[in-house]
Amino acid sequence: MNIAVRLLWNSGVPKVAIEEARLTKFKLFIYRDAGGNYDLNGVNYEILRKKGERGFFSPLFSYITSLYASKRGKEATIDLDLILRASRAIKGFTLFHDQFAGITGYLRKIFYDEDYAIYIHETSLTIKELKYLLPREMERKILNNSKVIITNSYWNKKVLEKNGYSSEVVYPGCYPANKISESREKIVLSVSTWDAGRKPELYGEIAKKINGKLVMAGSWARKDTMDEFIAKYGKYVKVTGKISEDELAQLYSKASVLVRFGFEERGPGMGVLEAMGYGVPVVVNEGLGSKELIRQGENGYVVKNKEEAIERINEIIANPYIMGKNAWETAKSLSWENHSRKIISILQKYDI
């Protein structure tokens, strides 16, 4: 069996694919190395296009992608040539991460009658703009022909059901720390792959009113977006930019609380899961899928707006340990080991 993901860059989708491959021992196909700094030791993988390489049609594909996702920068390019190449390179049953990688599975189903599975992180079926007609219809083709659909939240599951698709929910995972510290610094952490669509200015405004230092960790899709943010909010926020796994783990170990807002972002957000694994309470809004993991007032809070977020953050900073311990206990049930076992169990249920 195989696992396939389009991009190796610092975001949740490749992280899930890599850890699944590490623990299931399935072969991982990466269509393009976009500069993600992941530990691939122990992973059986193949990269179709190495970092820095470009295809003849890459500028065209970058332009087409920008019509739909200009805020995400060139690294988010959907490489149609690699999707086609993968349909020749990948043989056998494959779990494809996202509907665009799933085009490969659809092609192999059409030409070789080969079954595949799809893991949906975000769906385009809710986007009604006319220009999304083609992506929506493409996604429907891929979902219709998939033997099993897996998704990352019950919120996504409901959206898929509303559109006529049954799916299995498997949350992304984390590696919970063996122990957590009672001593925490007044660090308010937020972790993401940042772009303008994630409204970084919201965190800048929050940073002005909290009783701690806000640290925004993670890569930025566009340097100009990061530079503009730092120019406006650098006095209040520490921006790390691209950060190693070890550096991020150190931040999780010291932070008192993690804050993360989503805007119809039905996935849980990897930073939320990882923070809980290190005993960090979380504050999220109702627009993020990880609201499903929060027990209000026990391991974190789901808030309605910026003002409530500030209030809850300051409350947690004053005494983070008990709530952090509860977050840690939650994370133990969401380990990557449990995630991978559930993936295998689902595939076996469908006689794969």
Buried (B, 14 or more C-beta within 10 A) or exposed (E): BBBBBBBBBBBBBBBBBBBBBBBBEBBBBBBBBBBBEBEBEEBEBBBBBEEEEEBEEBEEBBEEBBEBBBBBBBBBBBBBBBBEBBBEBBEEBBBBBBBBBBBBBBBBBEEEEBBBBBBBBBBBBBBEEEEBEEBBEBBBBBBEBBBBBBBBBBBBBEBBEEBEBEBBBBBBBBBBBEEBEEEBBBBBBBBBBBBBBBBBEBBBEBBEBBEBBBBBBBBBBBEEBBEBBBEEBEEBBBBBEBBEBEEBBEBBBBBBBBBBBBEEBBBBBBBBBBBBBBBBBBBBBEBBBBBBBBEEEBBBBBBEEBEBBBBBBBBBBEEBBEBBBBBBBBBEEBBBEBBBBBBBEBBEEEEB
